[in-house]
Amino acid sequence: MKPIVLVVAGHVTRDAVPALCAELETLLSGPGVPPVPDGAPPAPPGPVECDVGGVDRPGLALVEAVARLALIARRSGRQLVLRRVGPELQGLLDLVGLADVVELGEPGGAGEPREQAEAGEPEGVTEVRVPGA
């Protein structure tokens, strides 16, 4: 199963966290789940990938968003995988103990979004620009 990819960019504030969570819940409940033949076990769900390389000034609001997104992913039977985690966010996640809760994918930082998102945003990829960023 293809992963769900959420691309977060801009400056994340506490006011933006509920919208990020609502977006992930929408992606998780959306179409695209293949039907399961009678008697066959369902395929295990793929991960939820969250590309945070485009986030400006990572702070505690982003850490709160990561914690809440990880909880939403876990409730749906998936794991949150962070992509392009910069050193500032890595330090914050280590400090609050979230580095042990979410999987940290490829390192990175601010810059171009992942190649897959650039190529016309394939199915399951949603970019969320934080208002005011």
HELIX and SHEET records of a PDB file:
HELIX    1   1 ARG A   14  ALA A   16  5                                   3    
HELIX    2   2 VAL A   17  SER A   29  1                                  13    
HELIX    3   3 LEU A   60  ARG A   75  1                                  16    
HELIX    4   4 PRO A   87  VAL A   96  1                                  10    
HELIX    5   5 LEU A   98  ASP A  100  5                                   3    
HELIX    6   6 GLU A  115  GLU A  118  1                                   4    
SHEET    1   A 5 GLU A 103  LEU A 104  0                                        
SHEET    2   A 5 LEU A  80  ARG A  83  1                                        
SHEET    3   A 5 VAL A  48  VAL A  55  1                                        
SHEET    4   A 5 ILE A   4  GLY A  10  1                                        
SHEET    5   A 5 VAL A 125  ARG A 129  1                                        
END                                                                             
